[in-house]
Each structure stands twice: as C-alpha cells, then as structure tokens.
Amino acid sequence: MTGHYDAEPDETGVADVLAALDRVDGRTYSVVLDRHAGALSAAIDLLLDDEVVQWLFPAWIPVSGAQSQAAALVVITDRRLLVLPQPAAGIPLGWWPLDTLSSAAVGGGPTGGEQWLDVQLASTRLVLRVDRHAVAVHAAAALRRHSGAAAESPPTASPSVVDELTKWANLWQMGVLTDEEFQRKKAELLGP
C-alpha cells in the first residue's frame, strides 16, 4: 500500500517512536533526527492506536531507471513495515503487513562494503541499503520476530547436495548402484 504524508496529526505513537529512538545507537539517532524529521512525524501519524514501534533506521532505496538512491526512514512495528522516503525523492511511502513476510535476508559482510536488507512481503520485494551490517541484522530479526510466522523452518539442503543426491538416485534407478551403495551415499550426503 502507498500513501502520502498528509495524514491528520495524531498524538498516539509519539512515546512509541521516542522509545524506539532511545534504543538506537547515537549515530543512527543523529541521522534520523537530522535528515528524517518529516518522515518521523509521518510515522507517528501513521501508527495505529494499538501498534507498537519495534525498530527504526535510515536506509536508501534504489530508484528505478536511475543510478541513484533515495533516502528513507524504515519503521518496523509489531504489525507493519513502513518505508518513508524523503518527500523530495518523489517516491510514495509504503507500508506492508508483517504477516505477508516471506523472507528477510542480510547482504554484505560485517567488516564493511555495501550492506543491504532484502525483504520479500507478498508480491513486493524491497532491497534497502543500510550503512552498517548490525543494522541490517537487527532489522531482519525484528521483521522475522513480528511476522506472525512460526519459528523459522530448518534450513533446506543446498542445491548442490540436492543435485548430487539426484545424480546418485538416477544411477541407482538405472541399476548402476546397488541398494546398499545408494543408501550409503545418501547417508553420506545428508549427514546424520
């Protein structure tokens, strides 16, 4: 869903946003207040009466058809993900219910380079660049925790293991391997 910043002012949510700001580090706090005051105000206006802010952070959104990025404030509540680009970017704000979250992945390494948060919500994919790995990790964890999804499913076998197992199964089905050889190889590939 998208909208604009012209919502009626609402006193509810102010304490929530301030409490979330209190949990971020000094650098993030400064960036949010210096560069995203309008978005912060919009976030307060957009909060539902029973919605609780869990985390917020600045991010950059790639602008389609351009080699640039738009600055945005990202707010994670216990029910929604809100992305509030700076008004000058010309991009409408967006919000998505967390119960539509299918994945939240972190890219980049903890030692530097470009860091990003890749979020899939229903049919929408958001790739948000962040300035630090820890911010992306914390945001992904907050999204997963409040998505309403059950505990994360155990990791699935990597494609290389699946491909390898398929290869051995084909050999077994063609009669090249005995049942015992196939079972031994399968146990070796899948582990204990």
Protein Blocks (a to p, Z undefined) as FASTA:
>chain_A
ZZdfkbccdfehklmmmmmmmmpcfklmmmmmmmmmmmmmmmmmmpcfkbccfbdcdddd
ddehiabdcdddddddfkbccddddfklopacddddfklpfbdcdedjfkgcjdddddde
hjbccddddfbfklmmmmmmmmmmmnopacdddddddfklmmmmmmmmmmmmnomacfkl
mmmmmmmmnoZZ
